[in-house]
Amino acid sequence: MRVIVPLQAVVQGRGGLVLGSLIPCALFYFLQLYIRRDRRSSSASNLPELAPMPRSLSRSLLSPRGSSGPARLSSRGASVARDDDNPYYVGLKRCAEDPYHHSSNPRGFMQLGLAENWLSLDMIRDWLVGNVKEPLLLDEEGELSIHGLATYQPYDGLMDLKMAVAEFMGQVMQGSVSFHPSQIVLTAGATPAVETLSFCLADPGNAFLVPSPYYPGWDRDIKWRTGIELIPVPCRSTDNFSISIAALELAYNQAKKRGVKVCAVLVSNPSNPVGNLIDRETLYDLLDFVMEKNIHLISDEVFAGSTYGNDRFVSVAEVLDSENFDRRRVHIIYGLSKDLCVPGFRIGVIYSYNENVLAAASKLARFSSISTPTQCLLISILSNTKFITEYLKVNKEQLCDMHALFVDGLKRLGIKCASSSGGFYCWADMSMFIQSYNEKGELKLWDKLLNEAKINVTPGSSCHCIEPGWFRCCFTTLTKQDIPIVMERIHRITESN
Amino acid sequence: MGIPGDEILSRVATGDGHGENTSYFDGWKAYDNDPFHPIHNPNGVIQMGLAENQLCLDLMRDWIRKNPQASICTKEGVSEFEAIANFQDYHGLPDFRKAIAKFMEKARGGRARFDPERIVMSGGATGAQETIAFCLANPGDAFLIPTPYYPAFDRDFRWRTGVQLLPIRCHSHDNFKITEAELAAAYRKARDSKIRVKGILITNPSNPLGTTMDRETLRTLVRFANEERIHLVCDEIFSGTVFDGPEYVSVAEILQEDPSTCDGDLIHIVYSLSKDLGVPGFRVGIIYSFNDAVVSCARRMSSFGLVSTQTQRLLASMLGDDDFTTDLLAESRRRLMHRHRTFTAGLEGVGIRCLQSNAGLFCWMSLKPLLKDATAEGEVELWRVIVNEVKLNISPGSSFHCTEPGWFRACFANMDEETMETALRRIRTFVRRANDAATAAKTKKRWDTSLRLSLPRRFEEMTVLTPRLMSPRSPLVQAAT
């Protein structure tokens, strides 16, 4: 504590002592005392977290509440508590607690909020029944190579699986492009794949431009631990929610004005939640855009094999193959959860043309490696290219049928869907049924659908859609017999609105 | 229209946080280039730097053979395939969690209770360490960690999280135990440097020491954490490898014996099946926290490293088999004890002393007498000779941040008996040659002054140098993020 010489008293003489200097000195000493006490006790973790402001600009990462539980966590840890209110997660939870079953629980919640494909898993199971005899798959002599399964393996996946996945990706893209195993890093699901890639491309406080509406999971998967900001770039229903380069340009400039460094454009193709495909010209435009801005392009193509309809899916890989773009800024996210219907097994892919990214990502993969027995199982399944070709074909047909039935059912209720050619869902316009044309109105309808009709759909606001009233409805966890029931439940709500 | 170079990648991607640029990894490279094989490459480098437990894989293999229904790929188990393939709930299969909790209890002799609802998955212990750091600390915060410690903590705990690790120095004259004085000193030093300490990270049983922590030390740590309101993260990954007394004490036991003395919200355990069961390829990491908020947060973060449901199901079945796990733990311990005894006896035969240990897959040996200089550089020099000439990839103490030069960790559970004998033979040969050379040099120097006969060289007591932390510029210390 510094000693303050009451100079004023010295200068002015005794008369000025109290007024001029004693009071300020006393105040100063008390201030010093207060600061010291506060500093000592602020390290005690039962006070509100006085952590430095997290570098991300996302609102959800601001200083947490001061209760004793979350306060002991990091600010990253505490921010998670708020997630529970997000309709996307609320709906998933309600359904999990009381799931519909046509015979055992006909009044349960029908899950239209989870993009999972239950339509074609039986094909894989049947293949397994016919082809796999031993519990562990290696070694023909019958001497089980538990060694290979149990011991440490390369963190970014077995080379055999990389080769099988590269082959599978080629088949999914219908032979229009071939993928190289050396450009693959395998991770335990597309969730860590996109997070790991994000860690490689941007520092905390940097941003990605993301055409919206976009997959709600990215708000957690990408922003949370990396501190990267996601800037939604709205797409319009008048364009069928296609990507607009002008909108990207605007968003980029706005970010620049705010002093935020944009590092990448992140798109999903086929789009989640809309289900439309990015056409070739737009892919060219995107590549030009990122080249001009010297940033990256991340294309999440997890639904590439789940397309139907007349438009042909074009991967960004195909465009790169045929044109002379700078490839080192392009990265693809893929996985087997959607196209092969095995989300439980956790197989994700980072496919990059940038060797520095691959080098970093393969080291980061240690935090999310795939279980070796699962890798071996997948090698076995994927290596049978004849079966895979058949599987992809039948899967698409089933998707196409369900999609048609579902969209038709909605149409009869007066609900139109955005034109879509891929994914497990349709993007439905229920704006005519919401009472106030805003997010509040949309959430009111969502709530009714969830709690009265017991249907979990994903509201557009969770997907950062700026036009209220759009909902993502997944149809791949339903059977054909479920569809009329779904429509009937929706009708009960819409007719009363 | 710039050409992308490193400048458009992140600091995480372009920095040294992965820790692989240190010379410590030269040993691994030497092994990769010239791996030992008893038949195809008998003069290759023997891998003694990897703490892997391969002693009981035969028991696991036999169980899997006898229990085809545990696998979803057999005709007995395939009926479960669809449900398992579809299940991606980050809570994990309930049976899996129950089985893990039960196994953890059993590895601790039933002296601690574990609640399956608190079991959280992660991508191996690697993922578990990182997740717990993300949950508990902000970038710039620090955890105190006793030295010597597992080198990969520098990467796993710090790389993406931005958290620091600050050493609590432990010394050989205390058998590397954690003393309250050093703990307090480390804490004070951090505070004086204006670094916020969020917790203490310990490994019990210790890697690289192979020792278990006594009750008193654990109680001290728990009390300190409680008083300073900081977390205590206990990596108990080797808890099932305790093959000898004293009896293993888990931090869970300390907490449960007297919950009033410590706030459970501060205590967290990291576990994995990679060591106890010898299945690192399965990638099963577990976070067990007594803090509800941490359980909740870590569970959400487990989306970044969930265990494949196929593996969960197999393990739920295997670890749910009570008779099997009892036999496995007992047999594993027996084999480890035998291996440990054989190896340490072999070393003692040539005068190499190991720290007395009762757990782990390695021993912590002192090669001080073989050092030319009792310095960090001397240690590196000796290590290079051992890797390149003796062809054993053992790990130098400096890579574990040991403050005293001359200590090395040698793993012995990742090989068969014959390979271990080969390794011992090579060590014996090397030590004898070194002794002969030293004796010859000494004799030459003192032949006319010494009144002693030339005797087999006795290892002189080397004075322990003033412990000093490795400077950040040393090539052996992991570069900072």
Chai-1 contact restraints between the chains, C-beta under 6 A:
chainA,res_idxA,chainB,res_idxB,connection_type,confidence,min_distance_angstrom,max_distance_angstrom,comment,restraint_id
A,A44,B,R229,contact,1.0,0.0,6.0,A-B,restraint_1
A,S45,B,R229,contact,1.0,0.0,6.0,A-B,restraint_2
A,A51,B,N138,contact,1.0,0.0,6.0,A-B,restraint_3
A,G69,B,A293,contact,1.0,0.0,6.0,A-B,restraint_4
A,P70,B,A293,contact,1.0,0.0,6.0,A-B,restraint_5
A,R72,B,D265,contact,1.0,0.0,6.0,A-B,restraint_6
A,L73,B,C135,contact,1.0,0.0,6.0,A-B,restraint_7
A,L73,B,A293,contact,1.0,0.0,6.0,A-B,restraint_8
A,S74,B,L136,contact,1.0,0.0,6.0,A-B,restraint_9
A,S74,B,A137,contact,1.0,0.0,6.0,A-B,restraint_10
A,S74,B,N138,contact,1.0,0.0,6.0,A-B,restraint_11
A,S75,B,N138,contact,1.0,0.0,6.0,A-B,restraint_12
A,R76,B,F134,contact,1.0,0.0,6.0,A-B,restraint_13
A,G77,B,C135,contact,1.0,0.0,6.0,A-B,restraint_14
A,G77,B,C297,contact,1.0,0.0,6.0,A-B,restraint_15
A,V80,B,C297,contact,1.0,0.0,6.0,A-B,restraint_16
A,V80,B,R300,contact,1.0,0.0,6.0,A-B,restraint_17
A,L121,B,E82,contact,1.0,0.0,6.0,A-B,restraint_18
A,R125,B,F81,contact,1.0,0.0,6.0,A-B,restraint_19
A,R125,B,E82,contact,1.0,0.0,6.0,A-B,restraint_20
A,L128,B,V78,contact,1.0,0.0,6.0,A-B,restraint_21
A,V129,B,V78,contact,1.0,0.0,6.0,A-B,restraint_22
A,V132,B,C73,contact,1.0,0.0,6.0,A-B,restraint_23
A,P135,B,I64,contact,1.0,0.0,6.0,A-B,restraint_24
A,P135,B,P68,contact,1.0,0.0,6.0,A-B,restraint_25
A,P135,B,S71,contact,1.0,0.0,6.0,A-B,restraint_26
A,P135,B,T74,contact,1.0,0.0,6.0,A-B,restraint_27
A,L144,B,R61,contact,1.0,0.0,6.0,A-B,restraint_28
A,I146,B,L57,contact,1.0,0.0,6.0,A-B,restraint_29
A,I146,B,R61,contact,1.0,0.0,6.0,A-B,restraint_30
A,L149,B,G281,contact,1.0,0.0,6.0,A-B,restraint_31
A,A150,B,L57,contact,1.0,0.0,6.0,A-B,restraint_32
A,A150,B,G278,contact,1.0,0.0,6.0,A-B,restraint_33
A,A150,B,V279,contact,1.0,0.0,6.0,A-B,restraint_34
A,A150,B,G281,contact,1.0,0.0,6.0,A-B,restraint_35
A,T151,B,G281,contact,1.0,0.0,6.0,A-B,restraint_36
A,Y152,B,P280,contact,1.0,0.0,6.0,A-B,restraint_37
A,Q153,B,G281,contact,1.0,0.0,6.0,A-B,restraint_38
A,A188,B,G123,contact,1.0,0.0,6.0,A-B,restraint_39
A,A188,B,G305,contact,1.0,0.0,6.0,A-B,restraint_40
A,T191,B,S303,contact,1.0,0.0,6.0,A-B,restraint_41
A,P192,B,F304,contact,1.0,0.0,6.0,A-B,restraint_42
A,E195,B,F304,contact,1.0,0.0,6.0,A-B,restraint_43
A,F199,B,V12,contact,1.0,0.0,6.0,A-B,restraint_44
A,F199,B,R160,contact,1.0,0.0,6.0,A-B,restraint_45
A,C200,B,S10,contact,1.0,0.0,6.0,A-B,restraint_46
A,C200,B,A13,contact,1.0,0.0,6.0,A-B,restraint_47
A,L201,B,S10,contact,1.0,0.0,6.0,A-B,restraint_48
A,A202,B,S10,contact,1.0,0.0,6.0,A-B,restraint_49
A,D203,B,S10,contact,1.0,0.0,6.0,A-B,restraint_50
A,D203,B,R11,contact,1.0,0.0,6.0,A-B,restraint_51
A,R225,B,F134,contact,1.0,0.0,6.0,A-B,restraint_52
A,N294,B,G2,contact,1.0,0.0,6.0,A-B,restraint_53
A,R328,B,P4,contact,1.0,0.0,6.0,A-B,restraint_54
A,R329,B,P4,contact,1.0,0.0,6.0,A-B,restraint_55
A,V342,B,A85,contact,1.0,0.0,6.0,A-B,restraint_56
A,P343,B,Q88,contact,1.0,0.0,6.0,A-B,restraint_57
A,G344,B,I84,contact,1.0,0.0,6.0,A-B,restraint_58
A,G344,B,A85,contact,1.0,0.0,6.0,A-B,restraint_59
A,G344,B,N86,contact,1.0,0.0,6.0,A-B,restraint_60
A,G344,B,F87,contact,1.0,0.0,6.0,A-B,restraint_61
A,G344,B,Q88,contact,1.0,0.0,6.0,A-B,restraint_62
A,G344,B,T309,contact,1.0,0.0,6.0,A-B,restraint_63
A,F345,B,S308,contact,1.0,0.0,6.0,A-B,restraint_64
A,F345,B,Q310,contact,1.0,0.0,6.0,A-B,restraint_65
A,R346,B,L306,contact,1.0,0.0,6.0,A-B,restraint_66
A,R346,B,S308,contact,1.0,0.0,6.0,A-B,restraint_67
A,N356,B,L9,contact,1.0,0.0,6.0,A-B,restraint_68
A,A360,B,A13,contact,1.0,0.0,6.0,A-B,restraint_69
A,K363,B,H18,contact,1.0,0.0,6.0,A-B,restraint_70
A,R366,B,T126,contact,1.0,0.0,6.0,A-B,restraint_71
A,F367,B,G123,contact,1.0,0.0,6.0,A-B,restraint_72
A,F367,B,T126,contact,1.0,0.0,6.0,A-B,restraint_73
A,F367,B,G127,contact,1.0,0.0,6.0,A-B,restraint_74
A,F367,B,E130,contact,1.0,0.0,6.0,A-B,restraint_75
A,S368,B,G123,contact,1.0,0.0,6.0,A-B,restraint_76
A,S368,B,F304,contact,1.0,0.0,6.0,A-B,restraint_77
A,S368,B,G305,contact,1.0,0.0,6.0,A-B,restraint_78
A,S369,B,G123,contact,1.0,0.0,6.0,A-B,restraint_79
A,S369,B,R283,contact,1.0,0.0,6.0,A-B,restraint_80
A,S371,B,F282,contact,1.0,0.0,6.0,A-B,restraint_81
A,S371,B,R283,contact,1.0,0.0,6.0,A-B,restraint_82
A,S371,B,S308,contact,1.0,0.0,6.0,A-B,restraint_83
A,S371,B,T311,contact,1.0,0.0,6.0,A-B,restraint_84
A,T372,B,G281,contact,1.0,0.0,6.0,A-B,restraint_85
A,P373,B,T311,contact,1.0,0.0,6.0,A-B,restraint_86
A,T374,B,S308,contact,1.0,0.0,6.0,A-B,restraint_87
A,T374,B,Q310,contact,1.0,0.0,6.0,A-B,restraint_88
